[in-house]
Amino acid sequence: MIKFYRRALNKLDKLNTEQRRELLVSAVGEISLLETVLDSIDVGILVCDEKNNLVMVNKCALRMLPLNYSEGIPLLQAIKDDELIAFFKEILFNREKVINWEIDIDQQGKDRLLSVNVVPLVQDRRITGSLIYMEDITEKRKDESRLRRAENLASLTTLAAGVAHEIKNPLGSISIQLQLLQKTLAKENKSSGKKTSKYFNVIKQEVDRLNRIVVDFLFAVRPMSLELREGDINKMISQIMEFLRIEMEQANILCLLELDEELPKILMDERYMKQAILNLVTNARAAMPNGGVLTVATNHVEDEIRISICDTGIGISEENIVKIFEPYFTTKETGTGLGLTHVYKIIREHQGEIMVDSAPEQGSEFKIILPIPQKETHMIAYNEGGAV
């Protein structure tokens, strides 16, 4: 189409008024179509001239970026984010090409991750401006993280099944033989019974610890047999917090409950759900060794129930936050690295999602999203007489 317009421009003096009008209408239509296409795609696009003034911005870019846009305004004046300004100032000044540069953006109170690309526009072997295009990859990264956890759980299934087969039965046999040996030695030599009993107790404790590790493995790999019943999340959380009240007071932790009184009931296996919540609350307490504030909240958003467990503790580093639901990962000296893996599995078995927001020395917030069972709708029977 561009070749047609160029040929028409060369013959513009030979065209009459009506032909010029038709040419202009056709050009406007083409431009309108181009703008519609650019506004319809889910990639943010900004075009700058050679002086880095904005000449075009599509709707997706306006949604993604904090912009004060008007045609012809310098890009660095239009952007309302210091980190973006510093980035574009360096890139556009040096006319560099940038591919897949990632940056966190605050979009109306929500953190979004953008992949930004900057490409110089070249015409007749001369740079005439810059093309900036960006993609919101927040959900893509979350999907990748979920897929990685699912793959790790699959690997755990194979490994733990072998561990359970090879270790659990011998551990049981060792435990029984230790008890028999302890009784025999105690009868034969009563004077040294107390001394040997101490050693046997240590060995038995270690055997029990190994057995618990194997049991944790088995829990992580065996399919869960859920007994789903309508349950009250608020009631369950209140019971857990009352159970831990004295322990929290002794740890100098203030517990706040912000429970939505209109919260509907959901289908859940109360045993497992209680285990998941208790695990998260216990972790929150451990993250506040010098005391702090623990807030447990629930609310109802459309067809979901959301549970928030928020602490003011030591927080989680950016390096570790992507690993915390993975099997075997732990920052505790005596941890097995399966506690949060269990939580993740329980929530997923309830068709839910679990996420975490955290930063070092700023505390952590675990968010659980659970579906509300939908009522089945039935078609109304109809007969020719009009009766239902």
GIGIMO-V630568 format. One line per field, one symbol per residue. psi: psi as a letter, one per 20 degrees, with the letter a starting at -180 (. if undefined). A space follows every 10 residues. Layout:
psi=???
//
This chain:
psi=hhhghghhhh jhhiqrgghh ghggggghgg gggghgghih qkpppppqai jkqpipprhg hhhgqnqnpq piqpghhhpl phggggghgg ghgilqpppl ppqpponljp pqpqoppppq ppplkpojaq ppqqpojghg hgghgggghg hhhghhgggh ggggghgggh gggggghggg hghghhghnh hjghghhggh hgghghghgh hhghhgghhh hpppnpnpqp qogggggggg hhhjgghggh jlpppppmpo hjprqrpqoh gghhggghgg gghgghimhj rbppppqqro odkqppppop rkbirpqhhh hiihjqqipq jqhjqijigh ggggggghhj kaqprpprqp jjrqoppppp qppqppppqp qprhiiq.
//
